[in-house]
Amino acid sequence: MGWLSPLLWPFLRALALLSSLPVFSQRAVPMRVKIGLALFLAVAAQASMPSMPVVALDTPQAVLLVVQQVLIGVTMGFAVRLIFAALELAGEVIGLQMGLNFAGFFDPATASQGTASGRFFGTMVAFLFVIVNGHLALLAALVGSFNVFPAGPEPFAFLHQARPHVWGAEVFALGLWIALPLVGMLLFVNLVLGVISRVAPQINIFAIGFPVTLSVGLVGMLLTLPMLEQPFSAALERVLARFG
């Protein structure tokens, strides 16, 4: 057990993290890949790990340790998933203002209903997560979590410090913050179209309104995509700072 314990508890925490992480939790990623990556992370991080408790696997304390590692790993994956969900929410709000939410489709990767704009923002945030070295920050937070939340007999003690139940408000705050420039732009376009419909009633506002709002929305998305890195990086660092 002295040889097994330094690998077992980091392996379980890393496996729980990979099982709940947005990109790796999809059905397209085989379970063998997740297990192999979790074992590789547990071995590679041994130099930075604190000493692990040596506990026999046939004792109640070992069960509590397993529950603790799974909860912490799933909570870390849930924290990153909140950031992804915030940007997808921004895409949904923007698509609602543009009129793209009429073209909804079923996404087999996530087993949920999605829209074109929301899926576009979800794909962009997945690429952005790799570009800004979010995966490296996540691995650093995983290793640092053993110093902040060491393996111990109390599996629910970290919930009082991390407080993951209050993170849901950050989804709406960040999503609306990102979508606010485009929503304001589209609101101004709708106001202009409303004025045009009152000044020139003979113009079919429904025939020209949808192409105009769609074109303005697409141009606005093109202009705001380069500025997406700053709020995403700030939110990711703020969430991962709770673990590292």
C-alpha beads as a LAMMPS data file, in Angstrom:
LAMMPS data file: protein, C-alpha beads

244 atoms
243 bonds

1 atom types
1 bond types

-500.0 500.0 xlo xhi
-500.0 500.0 ylo yhi
-500.0 500.0 zlo zhi

Masses

1 110.0

Atoms # bond

1 1 1 0.000 0.000 0.000
2 1 1 2.974 2.311 0.499
3 1 1 3.747 1.978 -3.221
4 1 1 0.113 2.055 -4.372
5 1 1 -1.266 4.992 -2.339
6 1 1 0.807 7.788 -4.007
7 1 1 -0.621 6.704 -7.378
8 1 1 -4.137 5.612 -6.462
9 1 1 -5.599 8.824 -5.033
10 1 1 -4.214 11.157 -7.772
11 1 1 -5.358 8.633 -10.391
12 1 1 -8.935 8.651 -9.079
13 1 1 -9.064 12.441 -8.907
14 1 1 -7.635 12.827 -12.419
15 1 1 -10.014 10.200 -13.807
16 1 1 -13.012 11.962 -12.253
17 1 1 -11.786 15.240 -13.749
18 1 1 -11.402 13.784 -17.240
19 1 1 -14.813 12.121 -16.995
20 1 1 -16.523 15.473 -16.334
21 1 1 -14.344 17.787 -18.441
22 1 1 -16.256 19.317 -21.405
23 1 1 -14.123 17.949 -24.249
24 1 1 -13.060 14.621 -22.726
25 1 1 -16.478 13.762 -21.303
26 1 1 -18.006 13.293 -24.754
27 1 1 -18.964 9.856 -25.988
28 1 1 -16.411 10.055 -28.789
29 1 1 -13.551 9.772 -26.263
30 1 1 -13.124 6.099 -25.238
31 1 1 -12.900 5.204 -21.576
32 1 1 -9.531 3.550 -22.152
33 1 1 -8.115 6.888 -23.280
34 1 1 -9.394 8.584 -20.121
35 1 1 -7.946 5.857 -17.897
36 1 1 -4.589 6.008 -19.683
37 1 1 -4.398 9.795 -19.425
38 1 1 -5.385 9.737 -15.761
39 1 1 -2.684 7.163 -14.993
40 1 1 -0.118 9.186 -16.948
41 1 1 -1.029 12.354 -15.027
42 1 1 -0.818 10.543 -11.707
43 1 1 2.665 9.238 -12.533
44 1 1 3.975 12.486 -14.053
45 1 1 2.830 14.642 -11.120
46 1 1 4.502 12.571 -8.396
47 1 1 7.371 15.046 -8.029
48 1 1 4.953 17.859 -7.076
49 1 1 2.567 15.821 -4.950
50 1 1 2.516 15.956 -1.146
51 1 1 2.668 12.738 0.825
52 1 1 -0.465 10.612 0.498
53 1 1 -2.099 8.737 3.381
54 1 1 -1.474 5.005 3.369
55 1 1 -4.846 3.365 3.918
56 1 1 -5.853 -0.251 3.440
57 1 1 -8.409 -0.666 0.678
58 1 1 -10.703 -2.884 2.762
59 1 1 -11.428 -0.212 5.397
60 1 1 -14.203 2.426 5.624
61 1 1 -11.579 5.177 5.479
62 1 1 -10.570 4.018 1.998
63 1 1 -14.182 4.351 0.832
64 1 1 -14.293 7.926 2.161
65 1 1 -11.034 8.725 0.380
66 1 1 -12.400 7.379 -2.916
67 1 1 -15.557 9.477 -2.511
68 1 1 -13.449 12.547 -1.767
69 1 1 -11.249 12.168 -4.851
70 1 1 -14.243 11.607 -7.124
71 1 1 -16.098 14.617 -5.718
72 1 1 -13.127 16.959 -6.065
73 1 1 -12.355 15.776 -9.603
74 1 1 -15.976 16.075 -10.736
75 1 1 -16.231 19.533 -9.140
76 1 1 -13.164 20.734 -11.057
77 1 1 -14.629 19.459 -14.318
78 1 1 -17.948 21.077 -13.418
79 1 1 -16.177 24.410 -12.843
80 1 1 -14.643 24.333 -16.325
81 1 1 -17.955 23.210 -17.781
82 1 1 -19.585 26.320 -16.304
83 1 1 -17.231 28.531 -18.318
84 1 1 -18.068 26.617 -21.493
85 1 1 -21.782 26.849 -20.700
86 1 1 -21.500 30.608 -20.171
87 1 1 -20.126 31.181 -23.675
88 1 1 -22.689 28.787 -25.155
89 1 1 -25.377 30.795 -23.353
90 1 1 -23.967 33.949 -24.959
91 1 1 -24.297 32.267 -28.342
92 1 1 -27.883 31.262 -27.564
93 1 1 -28.802 34.809 -26.571
94 1 1 -27.146 36.251 -29.674
95 1 1 -28.858 33.667 -31.879
96 1 1 -32.196 34.541 -30.298
97 1 1 -31.743 38.188 -31.241
98 1 1 -30.559 37.299 -34.743
99 1 1 -33.395 34.871 -35.405
100 1 1 -31.128 31.840 -35.754
101 1 1 -32.786 29.969 -32.900
102 1 1 -35.524 28.929 -35.305
103 1 1 -32.975 26.546 -36.838
104 1 1 -32.493 24.262 -33.832
105 1 1 -31.042 20.776 -34.134
106 1 1 -30.281 17.781 -31.949
107 1 1 -26.609 17.442 -31.013
108 1 1 -25.733 13.733 -30.630
109 1 1 -22.385 14.532 -28.959
110 1 1 -24.051 16.216 -25.971
111 1 1 -27.503 14.573 -26.337
112 1 1 -29.228 17.954 -26.149
113 1 1 -30.976 20.478 -28.340
114 1 1 -28.705 23.157 -29.781
115 1 1 -28.652 26.055 -32.175
116 1 1 -26.146 27.137 -34.812
117 1 1 -24.861 30.169 -32.892
118 1 1 -24.628 28.331 -29.576
119 1 1 -22.757 25.448 -31.174
120 1 1 -20.437 27.890 -32.936
121 1 1 -19.537 29.569 -29.669
122 1 1 -19.086 26.158 -28.037
123 1 1 -16.632 25.122 -30.747
124 1 1 -14.781 28.426 -30.502
125 1 1 -14.403 28.146 -26.734
126 1 1 -13.022 24.610 -27.127
127 1 1 -10.319 25.924 -29.461
128 1 1 -9.750 28.942 -27.221
129 1 1 -9.315 26.660 -24.210
130 1 1 -6.308 25.057 -25.909
131 1 1 -4.914 28.284 -27.393
132 1 1 -4.758 30.138 -24.038
133 1 1 -3.160 27.054 -22.404
134 1 1 -6.258 26.357 -20.372
135 1 1 -5.389 22.663 -20.277
136 1 1 -2.039 23.477 -18.661
137 1 1 -3.724 25.723 -16.093
138 1 1 -6.177 22.929 -15.383
139 1 1 -3.363 20.421 -14.832
140 1 1 -1.610 22.881 -12.516
141 1 1 -4.860 23.299 -10.576
142 1 1 -5.229 19.526 -10.376
143 1 1 -1.771 19.162 -8.844
144 1 1 -2.293 22.173 -6.588
145 1 1 -5.620 20.814 -5.358
146 1 1 -3.745 18.181 -3.352
147 1 1 -2.193 21.007 -1.319
148 1 1 -5.440 22.962 -0.919
149 1 1 -7.672 19.898 -0.482
150 1 1 -5.380 17.058 0.662
151 1 1 -6.557 13.483 0.728
152 1 1 -8.195 13.011 4.086
153 1 1 -10.997 11.159 5.845
154 1 1 -13.582 13.969 5.407
155 1 1 -14.904 13.778 1.827
156 1 1 -17.281 16.755 2.100
157 1 1 -14.976 19.225 3.860
158 1 1 -13.877 20.875 0.597
159 1 1 -17.485 21.752 -0.286
160 1 1 -17.541 24.368 2.481
161 1 1 -14.454 26.078 1.015
162 1 1 -15.103 25.718 -2.720
163 1 1 -18.886 26.328 -2.502
164 1 1 -19.706 24.961 -5.977
165 1 1 -23.434 25.437 -5.402
166 1 1 -23.095 29.211 -5.877
167 1 1 -21.229 29.019 -9.184
168 1 1 -24.401 28.795 -11.265
169 1 1 -24.886 32.567 -11.119
170 1 1 -21.555 33.027 -12.934
171 1 1 -22.977 31.255 -15.999
172 1 1 -25.657 33.893 -16.532
173 1 1 -23.442 36.819 -15.511
174 1 1 -20.584 35.874 -17.838
175 1 1 -22.867 34.812 -20.688
176 1 1 -24.878 38.026 -20.651
177 1 1 -21.693 40.079 -20.277
178 1 1 -20.231 38.536 -23.428
179 1 1 -23.495 38.795 -25.374
180 1 1 -24.248 42.364 -24.259
181 1 1 -22.437 44.222 -27.117
182 1 1 -24.157 42.214 -29.823
183 1 1 -27.516 42.335 -28.063
184 1 1 -27.225 46.120 -27.818
185 1 1 -26.268 46.350 -31.493
186 1 1 -29.201 44.201 -32.578
187 1 1 -31.559 46.140 -30.329
188 1 1 -30.482 49.354 -32.056
189 1 1 -31.103 47.682 -35.457
190 1 1 -34.591 46.628 -34.351
191 1 1 -35.321 50.176 -33.194
192 1 1 -34.212 51.551 -36.565
193 1 1 -36.393 49.009 -38.361
194 1 1 -39.316 50.014 -36.145
195 1 1 -38.839 53.663 -37.067
196 1 1 -38.629 52.750 -40.767
197 1 1 -41.870 50.766 -40.545
198 1 1 -43.626 53.817 -39.074
199 1 1 -42.149 56.298 -41.554
200 1 1 -42.687 54.128 -44.644
201 1 1 -45.557 51.691 -43.952
202 1 1 -45.518 50.432 -47.533
203 1 1 -42.163 48.676 -46.888
204 1 1 -42.578 45.048 -45.866
205 1 1 -40.521 45.199 -42.691
206 1 1 -40.737 41.434 -42.174
207 1 1 -39.159 40.803 -45.570
208 1 1 -36.149 43.045 -44.961
209 1 1 -35.902 42.760 -41.168
210 1 1 -34.608 39.211 -40.975
211 1 1 -31.790 39.619 -43.578
212 1 1 -30.708 42.889 -41.952
213 1 1 -30.597 41.528 -38.388
214 1 1 -28.891 38.354 -39.572
215 1 1 -26.248 40.276 -41.507
216 1 1 -25.593 42.693 -38.637
217 1 1 -25.393 39.812 -36.195
218 1 1 -22.884 37.892 -38.301
219 1 1 -20.728 40.989 -38.764
220 1 1 -20.928 41.698 -35.036
221 1 1 -19.873 38.136 -34.209
222 1 1 -16.926 38.513 -36.576
223 1 1 -15.854 41.741 -34.866
224 1 1 -16.268 40.498 -31.285
225 1 1 -14.567 37.102 -31.665
226 1 1 -11.025 38.547 -31.250
227 1 1 -12.121 40.064 -27.908
228 1 1 -13.458 36.762 -26.575
229 1 1 -10.139 35.704 -25.084
230 1 1 -10.047 38.235 -22.236
231 1 1 -13.335 37.358 -20.457
232 1 1 -12.784 33.644 -21.020
233 1 1 -9.250 33.706 -19.586
234 1 1 -10.317 35.846 -16.619
235 1 1 -13.230 33.553 -15.785
236 1 1 -11.089 30.421 -16.137
237 1 1 -8.372 31.806 -13.858
238 1 1 -10.948 32.917 -11.296
239 1 1 -12.548 29.475 -11.157
240 1 1 -9.324 27.480 -11.090
241 1 1 -7.866 29.737 -8.385
242 1 1 -10.248 28.061 -5.925
243 1 1 -8.355 24.775 -6.366
244 1 1 -4.764 25.928 -6.750

Bonds

1 1 1 2
2 1 2 3
3 1 3 4
4 1 4 5
5 1 5 6
6 1 6 7
7 1 7 8
8 1 8 9
9 1 9 10
10 1 10 11
11 1 11 12
12 1 12 13
13 1 13 14
14 1 14 15
15 1 15 16
16 1 16 17
17 1 17 18
18 1 18 19
19 1 19 20
20 1 20 21
21 1 21 22
22 1 22 23
23 1 23 24
24 1 24 25
25 1 25 26
26 1 26 27
27 1 27 28
28 1 28 29
29 1 29 30
30 1 30 31
31 1 31 32
32 1 32 33
33 1 33 34
34 1 34 35
35 1 35 36
36 1 36 37
37 1 37 38
38 1 38 39
39 1 39 40
40 1 40 41
41 1 41 42
42 1 42 43
43 1 43 44
44 1 44 45
45 1 45 46
46 1 46 47
47 1 47 48
48 1 48 49
49 1 49 50
50 1 50 51
51 1 51 52
52 1 52 53
53 1 53 54
54 1 54 55
55 1 55 56
56 1 56 57
57 1 57 58
58 1 58 59
59 1 59 60
60 1 60 61
61 1 61 62
62 1 62 63
63 1 63 64
64 1 64 65
65 1 65 66
66 1 66 67
67 1 67 68
68 1 68 69
69 1 69 70
70 1 70 71
71 1 71 72
72 1 72 73
73 1 73 74
74 1 74 75
75 1 75 76
76 1 76 77
77 1 77 78
78 1 78 79
79 1 79 80
80 1 80 81
81 1 81 82
82 1 82 83
83 1 83 84
84 1 84 85
85 1 85 86
86 1 86 87
87 1 87 88
88 1 88 89
89 1 89 90
90 1 90 91
91 1 91 92
92 1 92 93
93 1 93 94
94 1 94 95
95 1 95 96
96 1 96 97
97 1 97 98
98 1 98 99
99 1 99 100
100 1 100 101
101 1 101 102
102 1 102 103
103 1 103 104
104 1 104 105
105 1 105 106
106 1 106 107
107 1 107 108
108 1 108 109
109 1 109 110
110 1 110 111
111 1 111 112
112 1 112 113
113 1 113 114
114 1 114 115
115 1 115 116
116 1 116 117
117 1 117 118
118 1 118 119
119 1 119 120
120 1 120 121
121 1 121 122
122 1 122 123
123 1 123 124
124 1 124 125
125 1 125 126
126 1 126 127
127 1 127 128
128 1 128 129
129 1 129 130
130 1 130 131
131 1 131 132
132 1 132 133
133 1 133 134
134 1 134 135
135 1 135 136
136 1 136 137
137 1 137 138
138 1 138 139
139 1 139 140
140 1 140 141
141 1 141 142
142 1 142 143
143 1 143 144
144 1 144 145
145 1 145 146
146 1 146 147
147 1 147 148
148 1 148 149
149 1 149 150
150 1 150 151
151 1 151 152
152 1 152 153
153 1 153 154
154 1 154 155
155 1 155 156
156 1 156 157
157 1 157 158
158 1 158 159
159 1 159 160
160 1 160 161
161 1 161 162
162 1 162 163
163 1 163 164
164 1 164 165
165 1 165 166
166 1 166 167
167 1 167 168
168 1 168 169
169 1 169 170
170 1 170 171
171 1 171 172
172 1 172 173
173 1 173 174
174 1 174 175
175 1 175 176
176 1 176 177
177 1 177 178
178 1 178 179
179 1 179 180
180 1 180 181
181 1 181 182
182 1 182 183
183 1 183 184
184 1 184 185
185 1 185 186
186 1 186 187
187 1 187 188
188 1 188 189
189 1 189 190
190 1 190 191
191 1 191 192
192 1 192 193
193 1 193 194
194 1 194 195
195 1 195 196
196 1 196 197
197 1 197 198
198 1 198 199
199 1 199 200
200 1 200 201
201 1 201 202
202 1 202 203
203 1 203 204
204 1 204 205
205 1 205 206
206 1 206 207
207 1 207 208
208 1 208 209
209 1 209 210
210 1 210 211
211 1 211 212
212 1 212 213
213 1 213 214
214 1 214 215
215 1 215 216
216 1 216 217
217 1 217 218
218 1 218 219
219 1 219 220
220 1 220 221
221 1 221 222
222 1 222 223
223 1 223 224
224 1 224 225
225 1 225 226
226 1 226 227
227 1 227 228
228 1 228 229
229 1 229 230
230 1 230 231
231 1 231 232
232 1 232 233
233 1 233 234
234 1 234 235
235 1 235 236
236 1 236 237
237 1 237 238
238 1 238 239
239 1 239 240
240 1 240 241
241 1 241 242
242 1 242 243
243 1 243 244
